[in-house]
């Protein structure tokens, strides 16, 4: 990782760590299976199910996190192109 990557990473919010190894494995399995779905409607149904388990506050925080990650990706792409 170069200096630019580190500077950008320092701007990202910290996420809550998952300390349970079995839970991490289960999350990764769901993530892989979700990414393998080709039909966007099916992806939406799975995401809707997952997000329905979150509180309103958690949904709000998740939306903010997605926004920050999108900004991070744009900054990183811009920095790599320069």
HELIX and SHEET records of a PDB file:
HELIX    1   1 UNK A    3  UNK A   11  1                                   9    
HELIX    2   2 UNK A   21  UNK A   36  1                                  16    
HELIX    3   3 UNK A   40  UNK A   51  1                                  12    
HELIX    4   4 UNK A   56  UNK A   81  1                                  26    
END                                                                             
